[in-house]
Amino acid sequence: MVANRSTNDPSRFPTDADLRGYDRAQSFAKMAASKIAARVEIGMSEREATEVARHVFEELGVRHHWHMPVIGAGPGSTKFTSAGRLVRSMVGAKRRRVSGGDLLFLDIAPFFEGYPSDFTLTHLYGENDELQRLIDCALSLTRRISTHLREDMQAGATWAWIKSEVEQCPYEWMPFPIAPVAHRFAKTPDRWPKFREIGTVHLFTMRSPILLPTAKTTMRGLWVVEPLLVDRRLDRAAKTEEVVFVTGSETFIFGEAPFS
């Protein structure tokens, strides 16, 4: 991975050391998400699952998050499908429970060795063919987008291409402002104190932080790819997230190797 060091924009021109740091952080986040899902038991409430996540983060030494963890059990997976649902999801966490044949939505972003991560695991407990198809579609869509990106692509045209890809899926796509299909990514300035939602705040200090149809910049740089798919009939949502570095010849997808 060769990075251009002639500019100080960390979201577009990270150093090689930074690229290695993001890769380890994303691998760490995937490991943490799998550990949380393995410890959450059928019958637990969404609030209890959140407590499981808190304990796992404590065990792993996680003190700070790019954004605070978002956990949804069953219908709680749809909390990002509208502003109203997001507000309503703040109550009822004791009533929403993890059930066999249903899913758990884990959106986490822990810092590791000073680098942020951003990863969503949509985990199915037991078997449910309909929900498995939703999860598989979200996984394949994210990977299709990630591997298509190149630095000379104009952002608005990229958004239009993604929209055409999503429209081939048998599910509803939730676009910005509820759930951006992709957004810029970078570690926060060293001088910033760590606080809740530090990544969300930092995101909007970047140039063209959200992939939108009106965006004029090119795609070079660090992105989080995260299309959210919704099955309205089942009242469930699924996504995965990939942190990628878009260059001219290929796109590097972070966290592919197991954490070690």
Backbone as CSV, one residue per row, in Angstrom:
resi,resn,N_x,N_y,N_z,CA_x,CA_y,CA_z,C_x,C_y,C_z
1,MET,0.848,-1.174,0.000,0.000,0.000,0.000,0.898,1.242,0.000
2,VAL,0.820,2.040,-1.025,1.663,3.223,-1.129,0.796,4.453,-0.970
3,ALA,1.087,5.277,0.003,0.280,6.468,0.269,1.063,7.710,-0.101
4,ASN,0.393,8.699,-0.630,0.988,9.979,-0.963,1.112,10.807,0.307
5,ARG,2.306,11.242,0.628,2.543,11.962,1.868,2.599,13.476,1.653
6,SER,2.197,13.944,0.460,2.361,15.363,0.148,1.218,16.216,0.668
7,THR,0.229,15.630,1.290,-0.906,16.377,1.807,-1.194,15.912,3.229
8,ASN,-1.846,16.757,3.994,-2.138,16.390,5.379,-3.598,15.994,5.569
9,ASP,-4.313,15.669,4.508,-5.700,15.211,4.627,-5.685,13.711,4.924
10,PRO,-5.910,13.304,6.194,-5.774,11.889,6.549,-6.873,11.009,5.989
11,SER,-7.988,11.589,5.565,-9.054,10.767,4.989,-8.793,10.437,3.520
12,ARG,-7.892,11.194,2.874,-7.598,10.957,1.460,-6.184,10.451,1.225
13,PHE,-5.251,10.825,2.086,-3.853,10.441,1.899,-3.260,9.910,3.209
14,PRO,-3.733,8.766,3.697,-3.158,8.179,4.905,-1.750,7.658,4.627
15,THR,-0.934,7.598,5.657,0.406,7.022,5.530,0.300,5.494,5.520
16,ASP,1.390,4.847,5.148,1.413,3.385,5.189,1.204,2.869,6.603
17,ALA,1.785,3.571,7.587,1.586,3.171,8.983,0.118,3.283,9.372
18,ASP,-0.541,4.337,8.902,-1.964,4.489,9.179,-2.767,3.344,8.563
19,LEU,-2.437,2.969,7.342,-3.166,1.892,6.689,-3.052,0.591,7.481
20,ARG,-1.873,0.329,8.004,-1.708,-0.861,8.838,-2.526,-0.733,10.131
21,GLY,-2.581,0.485,10.674,-3.356,0.703,11.889,-4.845,0.492,11.676
22,TYR,-5.380,1.016,10.567,-6.800,0.814,10.270,-7.114,-0.663,10.052
23,ASP,-6.187,-1.364,9.405,-6.399,-2.777,9.130,-6.509,-3.567,10.436
24,ARG,-5.617,-3.315,11.372,-5.667,-4.009,12.656,-6.905,-3.625,13.460
25,ALA,-7.271,-2.351,13.408,-8.455,-1.907,14.149,-9.720,-2.564,13.623
26,GLN,-9.833,-2.676,12.306,-11.036,-3.288,11.737,-11.076,-4.787,12.033
27,SER,-9.930,-5.443,11.978,-9.861,-6.853,12.341,-10.252,-7.049,13.808
28,PHE,-9.808,-6.148,14.658,-10.163,-6.186,16.080,-11.672,-6.027,16.268
29,ALA,-12.280,-5.089,15.539,-13.724,-4.851,15.664,-14.521,-6.081,15.252
30,LYS,-14.090,-6.755,14.192,-14.795,-7.964,13.758,-14.707,-9.049,14.824
31,MET,-13.534,-9.178,15.437,-13.371,-10.150,16.512,-14.281,-9.805,17.684
32,ALA,-14.330,-8.530,18.052,-15.159,-8.099,19.182,-16.638,-8.360,18.908
33,ALA,-17.087,-8.063,17.698,-18.493,-8.285,17.346,-18.844,-9.765,17.424
34,SER,-17.967,-10.629,16.935,-18.220,-12.069,16.992,-18.275,-12.557,18.432
35,LYS,-17.414,-12.011,19.279,-17.396,-12.396,20.691,-18.694,-11.972,21.379
36,ILE,-19.181,-10.768,21.063,-20.439,-10.304,21.648,-21.593,-11.198,21.213
37,ALA,-21.672,-11.474,19.903,-22.765,-12.304,19.386,-22.744,-13.697,20.004
38,ALA,-21.551,-14.234,20.239,-21.441,-15.576,20.817,-21.903,-15.608,22.272
39,ARG,-21.783,-14.495,22.970,-22.159,-14.459,24.388,-23.615,-14.058,24.617
40,VAL,-24.207,-13.440,23.632,-25.633,-13.100,23.749,-26.436,-14.378,23.582
41,GLU,-27.345,-14.630,24.493,-28.120,-15.857,24.483,-29.564,-15.599,24.089
42,ILE,-30.155,-16.596,23.467,-31.572,-16.519,23.127,-32.373,-16.285,24.408
43,GLY,-33.300,-15.351,24.340,-34.106,-14.981,25.504,-33.652,-13.705,26.163
44,MET,-32.405,-13.277,25.888,-31.926,-12.020,26.450,-32.669,-10.846,25.828
45,SER,-32.842,-9.806,26.617,-33.419,-8.582,26.082,-32.338,-7.774,25.369
46,GLU,-32.773,-6.800,24.593,-31.823,-5.914,23.915,-30.944,-5.192,24.939
47,ARG,-31.527,-4.828,26.062,-30.740,-4.158,27.097,-29.694,-5.100,27.669
48,GLU,-30.054,-6.363,27.881,-29.081,-7.330,28.383,-27.978,-7.579,27.356
49,ALA,-28.334,-7.599,26.081,-27.320,-7.754,25.039,-26.355,-6.573,25.045
50,THR,-26.884,-5.391,25.322,-26.032,-4.201,25.416,-25.066,-4.323,26.584
51,GLU,-25.521,-4.916,27.682,-24.647,-5.142,28.830,-23.559,-6.161,28.495
52,VAL,-23.926,-7.185,27.738,-22.921,-8.152,27.287,-21.833,-7.438,26.499
53,ALA,-22.250,-6.560,25.584,-21.279,-5.805,24.783,-20.378,-4.969,25.669
54,ARG,-20.946,-4.342,26.672,-20.150,-3.505,27.573,-19.088,-4.342,28.287
55,HIS,-19.475,-5.531,28.747,-18.515,-6.398,29.432,-17.404,-6.861,28.488
56,VAL,-17.765,-7.185,27.251,-16.758,-7.616,26.281,-15.766,-6.486,26.009
57,PHE,-16.276,-5.273,25.843,-15.376,-4.140,25.614,-14.437,-3.946,26.811
58,GLU,-14.968,-4.097,28.017,-14.122,-3.959,29.201,-13.024,-5.020,29.212
59,GLU,-13.378,-6.257,28.890,-12.396,-7.343,28.857,-11.313,-7.083,27.816
60,LEU,-11.704,-6.492,26.695,-10.763,-6.253,25.605,-10.005,-4.935,25.769
61,GLY,-10.299,-4.211,26.841,-9.591,-2.962,27.104,-10.033,-1.786,26.265
62,VAL,-11.250,-1.846,25.719,-11.762,-0.749,24.894,-12.282,0.364,25.795
63,ARG,-11.743,1.553,25.615,-12.170,2.709,26.413,-12.927,3.744,25.586
64,HIS,-12.653,3.793,24.288,-13.246,4.831,23.450,-13.816,4.227,22.172
65,HIS,-14.804,4.923,21.614,-15.504,4.453,20.423,-15.611,5.594,19.416
66,TRP,-15.456,5.273,18.131,-15.684,6.241,17.054,-17.136,6.708,17.107
67,HIS,-18.054,5.784,17.278,-19.444,6.113,17.641,-19.882,5.090,18.668
68,MET,-20.869,5.421,19.469,-21.298,4.518,20.532,-21.973,3.286,19.938
69,PRO,-21.825,2.137,20.571,-22.410,0.900,20.033,-23.923,1.011,19.872
70,VAL,-24.407,0.437,18.778,-25.844,0.371,18.508,-26.223,-1.097,18.402
71,ILE,-27.138,-1.541,19.257,-27.535,-2.945,19.291,-29.048,-3.033,19.157
72,GLY,-29.489,-3.885,18.240,-30.922,-4.046,18.018,-31.298,-5.507,17.942
73,ALA,-32.255,-5.919,18.740,-32.741,-7.295,18.717,-34.031,-7.367,17.915
74,GLY,-34.087,-8.263,16.936,-35.300,-8.446,16.150,-35.739,-7.159,15.477
75,PRO,-36.928,-6.642,15.814,-37.398,-5.394,15.200,-36.510,-4.198,15.540
76,GLY,-35.679,-4.336,16.576,-34.739,-3.265,16.901,-33.698,-3.045,15.822
77,SER,-33.560,-3.999,14.905,-32.623,-3.836,13.792,-33.040,-2.720,12.853
78,THR,-34.304,-2.298,12.925,-34.821,-1.278,12.008,-34.727,0.135,12.585
79,LYS,-34.000,0.320,13.691,-34.002,1.627,14.352,-33.404,2.726,13.484
80,PHE,-32.609,2.375,12.455,-32.050,3.388,11.569,-32.887,3.596,10.305
81,THR,-34.110,3.080,10.274,-34.914,3.237,9.064,-35.728,4.525,9.047
82,SER,-35.803,5.211,10.167,-36.456,6.521,10.198,-36.061,7.231,11.474
83,ALA,-36.178,8.555,11.465,-35.862,9.322,12.672,-36.813,8.944,13.804
84,GLY,-38.085,8.715,13.453,-39.064,8.344,14.462,-38.729,7.017,15.126
85,ARG,-38.328,6.044,14.313,-37.952,4.745,14.871,-36.728,4.860,15.764
86,LEU,-35.784,5.691,15.375,-34.583,5.860,16.171,-34.928,6.418,17.548
87,VAL,-35.816,7.394,17.577,-36.233,7.980,18.853,-37.000,6.951,19.682
88,ARG,-37.946,6.232,19.036,-38.746,5.251,19.766,-37.907,4.086,20.273
89,SER,-36.796,3.796,19.583,-35.960,2.670,19.994,-35.274,2.918,21.331
90,MET,-35.260,4.179,21.766,-34.613,4.496,23.039,-35.406,3.968,24.223
91,VAL,-36.669,3.625,23.982,-37.458,2.951,25.015,-37.828,1.563,24.477
92,GLY,-38.156,0.671,25.355,-38.564,-0.665,24.929,-37.435,-1.657,24.790
93,ALA,-36.208,-1.270,25.190,-35.077,-2.193,25.054,-35.236,-3.424,25.935
94,LYS,-36.022,-3.303,27.013,-36.265,-4.469,27.865,-37.260,-5.433,27.218
95,ARG,-38.130,-4.901,26.358,-39.160,-5.750,25.745,-38.646,-6.474,24.499
96,ARG,-37.757,-5.845,23.739,-37.229,-6.486,22.531,-36.233,-7.566,22.941
97,ARG,-36.502,-8.789,22.492,-35.686,-9.909,22.937,-35.057,-10.659,21.771
98,VAL,-33.940,-11.298,22.067,-33.260,-12.153,21.095,-34.008,-13.477,21.043
99,SER,-34.456,-13.843,19.859,-35.244,-15.065,19.704,-34.568,-16.005,18.719
100,GLY,-34.842,-17.294,18.864,-34.367,-18.263,17.903,-35.007,-17.995,16.551
101,GLY,-34.222,-18.074,15.482,-34.739,-17.763,14.155,-34.861,-16.285,13.900
102,ASP,-34.246,-15.471,14.741,-34.294,-14.019,14.567,-32.870,-13.471,14.640
103,LEU,-32.743,-12.172,14.390,-31.406,-11.612,14.256,-31.079,-10.595,15.344
104,LEU,-29.785,-10.372,15.481,-29.237,-9.342,16.354,-28.370,-8.435,15.506
105,PHE,-28.569,-7.137,15.644,-27.884,-6.111,14.858,-26.851,-5.452,15.761
106,LEU,-25.562,-5.616,15.435,-24.468,-5.073,16.248,-23.662,-4.093,15.410
107,ASP,-23.766,-2.814,15.713,-23.011,-1.775,15.008,-22.026,-1.175,16.013
108,ILE,-20.742,-1.516,15.851,-19.731,-1.097,16.827,-18.579,-0.386,16.128
109,ALA,-17.841,0.412,16.887,-16.736,1.187,16.306,-15.671,1.478,17.357
110,PRO,-15.087,0.441,17.949,-14.094,0.683,19.000,-12.767,1.209,18.438
111,PHE,-12.090,2.018,19.233,-10.711,2.392,18.915,-9.789,1.242,19.333
112,PHE,-8.761,1.016,18.522,-7.758,0.018,18.855,-6.387,0.554,18.479
113,GLU,-5.494,0.617,19.449,-4.142,1.134,19.242,-4.165,2.524,18.604
114,GLY,-5.156,3.331,19.012,-5.268,4.703,18.540,-6.011,4.878,17.241
115,TYR,-6.448,3.776,16.610,-7.138,3.852,15.323,-8.607,3.469,15.478
116,PRO,-9.495,4.161,14.773,-10.916,3.820,14.849,-11.257,2.650,13.932
117,SER,-12.373,2.041,14.214,-12.942,0.996,13.366,-14.408,1.336,13.140
118,ASP,-15.055,0.592,12.267,-16.503,0.746,12.073,-17.006,-0.539,11.440
119,PHE,-17.806,-1.286,12.184,-18.232,-2.602,11.697,-19.625,-2.934,12.216
120,THR,-20.437,-3.510,11.331,-21.754,-4.006,11.722,-21.840,-5.491,11.424
121,LEU,-22.254,-6.250,12.417,-22.546,-7.669,12.255,-24.045,-7.862,12.422
122,THR,-24.688,-8.425,11.415,-26.088,-8.823,11.537,-26.090,-10.330,11.711
123,HIS,-26.362,-10.767,12.929,-26.166,-12.170,13.313,-27.511,-12.875,13.473
124,LEU,-27.639,-14.032,12.826,-28.864,-14.823,12.900,-28.681,-15.954,13.905
125,TYR,-29.616,-16.058,14.855,-29.601,-17.144,15.829,-30.514,-18.257,15.335
126,GLY,-29.929,-19.438,15.089,-30.721,-20.527,14.553,-30.900,-20.387,13.051
127,GLU,-32.038,-20.810,12.549,-32.290,-20.826,11.109,-33.548,-20.040,10.765
128,ASN,-33.453,-19.300,9.679,-34.585,-18.575,9.115,-34.189,-18.202,7.689
129,ASP,-34.726,-18.917,6.731,-34.297,-18.743,5.341,-34.529,-17.321,4.840
130,GLU,-35.637,-16.718,5.230,-35.935,-15.368,4.754,-34.941,-14.350,5.304
131,LEU,-34.647,-14.451,6.585,-33.698,-13.512,7.176,-32.274,-13.791,6.690
132,GLN,-31.948,-15.051,6.442,-30.616,-15.364,5.923,-30.418,-14.756,4.543
133,ARG,-31.473,-14.776,3.731,-31.365,-14.150,2.401,-31.151,-12.645,2.525
134,LEU,-31.825,-12.009,3.489,-31.642,-10.578,3.713,-30.195,-10.285,4.125
135,ILE,-29.679,-11.062,5.056,-28.301,-10.867,5.516,-27.314,-11.101,4.379
136,ASP,-27.511,-12.178,3.627,-26.600,-12.498,2.524,-26.616,-11.411,1.455
137,CYS,-27.790,-10.852,1.197,-27.896,-9.788,0.197,-27.137,-8.549,0.658
138,ALA,-27.257,-8.220,1.937,-26.532,-7.061,2.471,-25.029,-7.269,2.385
139,LEU,-24.568,-8.473,2.709,-23.144,-8.779,2.633,-22.617,-8.669,1.205
140,SER,-23.320,-9.277,0.275,-22.838,-9.288,-1.109,-22.912,-7.897,-1.732
141,LEU,-23.910,-7.107,-1.369,-24.019,-5.754,-1.906,-22.858,-4.888,-1.437
142,THR,-22.546,-4.947,-0.155,-21.428,-4.155,0.373,-20.126,-4.538,-0.319
143,ARG,-19.863,-5.834,-0.467,-18.631,-6.269,-1.108,-18.593,-5.859,-2.590
144,ARG,-19.727,-5.921,-3.253,-19.785,-5.522,-4.673,-19.437,-4.046,-4.826
145,ILE,-19.947,-3.228,-3.909,-19.643,-1.791,-3.948,-18.164,-1.563,-3.652
146,SER,-17.658,-2.184,-2.596,-16.276,-1.966,-2.177,-15.287,-2.289,-3.286
147,THR,-15.491,-3.405,-3.950,-14.533,-3.830,-4.965,-14.677,-3.056,-6.276
148,HIS,-15.745,-2.311,-6.437,-15.972,-1.529,-7.656,-15.291,-0.159,-7.600
149,LEU,-15.053,0.364,-6.408,-14.601,1.743,-6.257,-13.168,1.939,-6.748
150,ARG,-12.924,3.102,-7.399,-11.592,3.509,-7.837,-11.456,5.009,-7.614
151,GLU,-10.218,5.488,-7.468,-10.005,6.873,-7.063,-10.424,7.893,-8.113
152,ASP,-10.441,7.518,-9.405,-10.804,8.493,-10.434,-12.318,8.572,-10.657
153,MET,-13.095,7.812,-9.896,-14.547,7.863,-10.031,-15.078,9.125,-9.359
154,GLN,-15.971,9.812,-10.055,-16.597,11.005,-9.479,-17.670,10.559,-8.493
155,ALA,-17.705,11.199,-7.311,-18.543,10.708,-6.217,-20.028,10.672,-6.577
156,GLY,-20.527,11.711,-7.235,-21.940,11.718,-7.589,-22.302,10.603,-8.546
157,ALA,-21.438,10.341,-9.526,-21.671,9.246,-10.463,-21.579,7.896,-9.759
158,THR,-20.688,7.807,-8.771,-20.577,6.579,-7.980,-21.866,6.328,-7.215
159,TRP,-22.420,7.378,-6.629,-23.687,7.236,-5.901,-24.779,6.719,-6.844
160,ALA,-24.832,7.244,-8.055,-25.843,6.811,-9.021,-25.651,5.336,-9.378
161,TRP,-24.386,4.911,-9.531,-24.121,3.499,-9.837,-24.563,2.614,-8.675
162,ILE,-24.256,3.036,-7.448,-24.666,2.257,-6.286,-26.185,2.151,-6.215
163,LYS,-26.849,3.248,-6.478,-28.323,3.241,-6.463,-28.867,2.211,-7.445
164,SER,-28.275,2.136,-8.643,-28.737,1.160,-9.631,-28.486,-0.265,-9.162
165,GLU,-27.373,-0.478,-8.444,-27.091,-1.811,-7.906,-28.089,-2.185,-6.814
166,VAL,-28.373,-1.233,-5.938,-29.293,-1.499,-4.839,-30.692,-1.812,-5.353
167,GLU,-31.081,-1.134,-6.405,-32.428,-1.326,-6.938,-32.638,-2.721,-7.508
168,GLN,-31.560,-3.465,-7.714,-31.683,-4.849,-8.160,-31.953,-5.800,-7.001
169,CYS,-31.799,-5.312,-5.763,-32.067,-6.132,-4.585,-33.564,-6.146,-4.299
170,PRO,-34.090,-7.239,-3.763,-35.528,-7.311,-3.456,-35.882,-6.659,-2.131
171,TYR,-35.069,-5.695,-1.682,-35.302,-5.048,-0.396,-35.244,-3.537,-0.561
172,GLU,-35.757,-2.844,0.427,-35.716,-1.379,0.420,-34.365,-0.905,0.922
173,TRP,-33.857,0.130,0.298,-32.580,0.726,0.686,-32.864,2.018,1.428
174,MET,-32.202,2.202,2.571,-32.383,3.414,3.348,-31.257,4.395,3.037
175,PRO,-31.518,5.465,2.288,-30.468,6.428,1.937,-30.293,7.493,3.018
176,PHE,-29.272,8.330,2.845,-29.031,9.472,3.724,-30.270,10.377,3.719
177,PRO,-30.662,11.016,4.859,-29.859,11.201,6.067,-29.989,10.108,7.126
178,ILE,-30.857,9.122,6.909,-31.028,8.100,7.937,-29.815,7.171,7.983
179,ALA,-29.398,6.660,6.843,-28.298,5.696,6.805,-27.491,5.912,5.528
180,PRO,-26.393,6.663,5.576,-25.606,6.911,4.365,-25.040,5.625,3.797
181,VAL,-25.021,5.518,2.477,-24.483,4.306,1.854,-22.977,4.226,2.034
182,ALA,-22.326,5.378,2.169,-20.884,5.414,2.413,-20.515,6.770,2.991
183,HIS,-19.478,6.779,3.821,-18.996,8.053,4.361,-17.488,7.996,4.539
184,ARG,-16.873,9.166,4.592,-15.437,9.270,4.787,-15.044,8.707,6.153
185,PHE,-13.745,8.471,6.316,-13.265,7.856,7.539,-11.837,8.302,7.786
186,ALA,-11.478,8.530,9.015,-10.096,8.854,9.376,-9.998,8.936,10.895
187,LYS,-8.792,8.735,11.407,-8.600,8.882,12.840,-8.753,10.356,13.211
188,THR,-9.149,10.590,14.444,-9.377,11.955,14.901,-8.047,12.621,15.238
189,PRO,-7.988,13.953,15.161,-6.745,14.651,15.505,-6.290,14.325,16.924
190,ASP,-4.985,14.188,17.103,-4.437,13.812,18.414,-4.819,14.802,19.509
191,ARG,-4.991,16.066,19.130,-5.282,17.094,20.146,-6.721,17.028,20.649
192,TRP,-7.587,16.299,19.941,-8.975,16.212,20.382,-9.092,15.315,21.611
193,PRO,-9.805,15.754,22.643,-10.114,14.838,23.746,-11.145,13.827,23.269
194,LYS,-11.117,12.634,23.827,-12.082,11.608,23.437,-13.427,11.893,24.099
195,PHE,-14.493,11.810,23.337,-15.836,12.021,23.872,-16.816,11.169,23.079
196,ARG,-18.029,11.046,23.599,-19.050,10.237,22.922,-19.311,10.781,21.516
197,GLU,-19.441,9.880,20.568,-19.708,10.228,19.173,-18.625,11.130,18.580
198,ILE,-17.383,10.922,18.992,-16.303,11.741,18.455,-16.164,11.559,16.950
199,GLY,-16.392,10.329,16.474,-16.289,10.086,15.041,-17.371,10.787,14.252
200,THR,-18.580,10.814,14.797,-19.675,11.497,14.123,-19.374,12.981,13.969
201,VAL,-18.825,13.575,15.021,-18.451,14.984,14.950,-17.299,15.193,13.972
202,HIS,-16.280,14.328,14.061,-15.123,14.473,13.179,-15.500,14.296,11.715
203,LEU,-16.451,13.398,11.455,-16.879,13.138,10.081,-17.272,14.420,9.364
204,PHE,-17.994,15.280,10.052,-18.506,16.480,9.399,-17.487,17.618,9.354
205,THR,-16.274,17.352,9.785,-15.186,18.303,9.558,-14.412,17.954,8.287
206,MET,-14.711,16.804,7.694,-14.006,16.363,6.495,-14.650,16.948,5.248
207,ARG,-13.880,16.991,4.170,-14.400,17.445,2.882,-15.295,16.365,2.285
208,SER,-16.492,16.758,1.851,-17.458,15.825,1.255,-17.567,14.554,2.087
209,PRO,-18.025,14.649,3.341,-17.975,13.495,4.241,-18.946,12.371,3.894
210,ILE,-20.071,12.702,3.255,-21.099,11.715,2.945,-21.191,11.542,1.432
211,LEU,-21.312,10.303,0.974,-21.499,10.063,-0.452,-22.932,10.438,-0.832
212,LEU,-23.057,11.476,-1.663,-24.359,12.010,-2.073,-24.405,12.153,-3.589
213,PRO,-25.591,12.217,-4.172,-25.680,12.357,-5.633,-25.126,13.673,-6.147
214,THR,-25.007,14.681,-5.293,-24.498,15.994,-5.704,-22.989,16.147,-5.485
215,ALA,-22.324,15.124,-4.921,-20.912,15.236,-4.589,-20.051,15.346,-5.843
216,LYS,-19.058,16.209,-5.810,-18.208,16.474,-6.968,-16.796,15.902,-6.834
217,THR,-16.394,15.549,-5.628,-15.036,15.082,-5.408,-14.834,13.695,-6.007
218,THR,-13.572,13.275,-6.112,-13.298,11.911,-6.542,-13.344,10.988,-5.333
219,MET,-13.277,9.693,-5.597,-13.473,8.706,-4.540,-12.195,8.328,-3.809
220,ARG,-11.063,8.922,-4.156,-9.832,8.538,-3.477,-9.957,8.718,-1.967
221,GLY,-9.423,7.761,-1.239,-9.349,7.928,0.200,-10.026,6.821,0.980
222,LEU,-10.200,7.089,2.265,-10.790,6.139,3.198,-12.313,6.326,3.243
223,TRP,-13.018,5.219,3.130,-14.481,5.236,3.173,-14.980,4.092,4.039
224,VAL,-16.154,4.291,4.627,-16.927,3.204,5.209,-18.107,2.953,4.278
225,VAL,-18.215,1.726,3.786,-19.322,1.332,2.904,-20.339,0.587,3.757
226,GLU,-21.602,1.061,3.779,-22.580,0.479,4.709,-24.031,0.606,4.241
227,PRO,-24.394,0.083,3.083,-25.804,0.151,2.676,-26.701,-0.652,3.614
228,LEU,-27.790,-0.041,4.046,-28.743,-0.678,4.958,-29.949,-1.155,4.160
229,LEU,-30.246,-2.454,4.242,-31.371,-3.044,3.534,-32.478,-3.402,4.520
230,VAL,-33.723,-3.188,4.096,-34.870,-3.384,4.982,-35.911,-4.257,4.300
231,ASP,-36.414,-5.228,5.038,-37.564,-6.017,4.599,-38.761,-5.521,5.405
232,ARG,-39.611,-4.734,4.756,-40.737,-4.130,5.474,-41.738,-5.180,5.943
233,ARG,-41.928,-6.233,5.158,-42.890,-7.256,5.550,-42.436,-7.962,6.825
234,LEU,-41.148,-8.277,6.901,-40.620,-8.940,8.092,-40.293,-7.963,9.215
235,ASP,-40.246,-6.675,8.894,-39.885,-5.630,9.853,-38.497,-5.897,10.436
236,ARG,-37.543,-6.159,9.517,-36.166,-6.420,9.916,-35.232,-5.700,8.938
237,ALA,-34.025,-5.372,9.431,-33.020,-4.716,8.597,-31.684,-5.424,8.776
238,ALA,-30.823,-5.289,7.776,-29.506,-5.925,7.832,-28.494,-5.067,7.099
239,LYS,-27.255,-5.115,7.568,-26.146,-4.495,6.846,-24.841,-5.074,7.372
240,THR,-23.793,-4.841,6.623,-22.446,-5.011,7.122,-21.696,-3.748,6.741
241,GLU,-20.530,-3.564,7.333,-19.724,-2.380,7.026,-18.318,-2.817,6.650
242,GLU,-17.781,-2.155,5.625,-16.395,-2.371,5.256,-15.674,-1.033,5.230
243,VAL,-14.535,-0.972,5.916,-13.670,0.191,5.831,-12.687,-0.072,4.698
244,VAL,-12.628,0.836,3.737,-11.825,0.609,2.536,-10.944,1.825,2.248
245,PHE,-9.832,1.571,1.554,-8.980,2.635,1.047,-9.015,2.553,-0.465
246,VAL,-9.585,3.571,-1.096,-9.786,3.584,-2.540,-8.579,4.235,-3.212
247,THR,-7.929,3.494,-4.096,-6.795,4.008,-4.859,-7.072,3.808,-6.349
248,GLY,-6.036,3.999,-7.161,-6.238,3.940,-8.605,-6.448,2.554,-9.151
249,SER,-5.648,1.579,-8.699,-5.677,0.259,-9.317,-6.586,-0.731,-8.607
250,GLU,-6.792,-0.540,-7.322,-7.626,-1.465,-6.574,-8.090,-0.813,-5.275
251,THR,-9.022,-1.475,-4.631,-9.509,-1.000,-3.341,-9.046,-1.958,-2.261
252,PHE,-8.419,-1.426,-1.214,-7.991,-2.250,-0.088,-9.131,-2.322,0.924
253,ILE,-9.515,-3.531,1.289,-10.570,-3.755,2.270,-9.902,-4.162,3.577
254,PHE,-10.123,-3.393,4.628,-9.428,-3.619,5.891,-10.093,-4.725,6.715
255,GLY,-9.253,-5.374,7.530,-9.766,-6.361,8.482,-10.114,-7.706,7.881
256,GLU,-9.560,-8.040,6.731,-9.870,-9.318,6.108,-9.201,-10.476,6.838
257,ALA,-7.994,-10.250,7.370,-7.310,-11.318,8.097,-7.859,-11.411,9.514
258,PRO,-7.955,-12.618,10.072,-8.419,-12.755,11.464,-7.515,-11.968,12.407
259,PHE,-8.110,-11.450,13.463,-7.338,-10.660,14.420,-6.342,-11.548,15.154
260,SER,-5.129,-11.016,15.309,-4.116,-11.756,16.074,-3.255,-10.759,16.830
